[in-house]
Amino acid sequence: MKQAVGTSLFIIFINSLIGFTGDMINGVEVNYKVLLTISGIAIFGMLIGTQLSKKIEGAKLKPAFGWFVLIMGCYIIAKEIFFK
């Protein structure tokens, strides 16, 4: 389960990196203050998550990850349908 979570986060990272690179190539202006703030929060969350993953067994992590994916999926669908 921990490997699945890590793989998922890696895919999200690659997807974000490709999007950011595309924006840079196309000349989209980047707000570096926001970028650095979000990056700092993400790194802090990663450090906390790493410590928590050492203390939480995979059997308990699996349902939590499933709920997280379900909630994010519903959010993305709602965003695309109602806020487009």
C-alpha positions in Angstrom: 0.0 0.0 0.0 2.8 2.4 0.8 4.3 1.7 -2.6 1.0 2.5 -4.2 0.7 5.8 -2.4 4.3 6.7 -3.4 3.7 5.7 -7.0 0.6 7.9 -7.1 2.4 10.9 -5.7 5.2 10.4 -8.2 2.7 10.4 -11.0 1.2 13.6 -9.7 4.7 15.1 -9.5 5.5 14.2 -13.1 2.1 15.5 -14.3 2.6 18.8 -12.4 6.2 19.1 -13.8 5.0 18.6 -17.3 2.3 21.2 -16.9 4.7 23.7 -15.4 7.3 23.1 -18.1 4.5 23.6 -20.8 3.5 26.9 -19.2 7.2 28.1 -19.1 7.7 27.2 -22.8 4.4 29.0 -23.7 5.5 32.1 -21.9 2.8 32.0 -19.1 3.8 34.4 -16.3 4.5 32.5 -13.1 3.8 33.9 -9.6 6.9 32.6 -7.9 5.7 33.7 -4.5 2.7 31.4 -4.7 4.8 28.7 -6.3 7.4 28.8 -3.4 4.6 29.0 -0.8 2.8 25.9 -2.2 6.1 24.1 -2.6 7.1 24.8 1.0 3.8 23.5 2.3 4.1 20.4 0.1 7.6 19.7 1.4 6.4 20.2 5.0 3.5 17.8 4.4 5.8 15.3 2.8 8.0 15.3 5.9 5.0 14.8 8.2 3.6 12.1 5.9 6.9 10.3 5.9 7.0 10.2 9.7 3.3 9.1 9.9 3.8 6.3 7.4 6.4 4.8 9.6 3.8 4.6 12.5 0.7 3.6 10.5 0.5 0.0 9.2 -0.5 -0.5 5.5 -3.8 -2.2 6.4 -5.0 1.1 8.0 -3.5 3.3 5.3 -5.3 1.5 2.4 -8.9 2.6 3.3 -7.7 6.1 4.1 -6.0 6.4 0.7 -9.1 5.0 -1.0 -11.4 7.6 0.6 -8.9 10.3 -0.4 -8.9 9.2 -4.0 -12.7 9.0 -4.0 -13.1 12.5 -2.6 -10.6 14.0 -5.0 -12.3 12.2 -7.9 -15.7 13.6 -6.9 -14.1 17.1 -6.5 -12.6 17.0 -10.0 -15.8 15.8 -11.6 -17.9 18.5 -9.8 -15.4 21.1 -10.8 -15.5 20.1 -14.4 -19.3 19.9 -14.5 -20.4 22.9 -12.5 -17.5 25.3 -12.6 -16.3 25.1 -16.2 
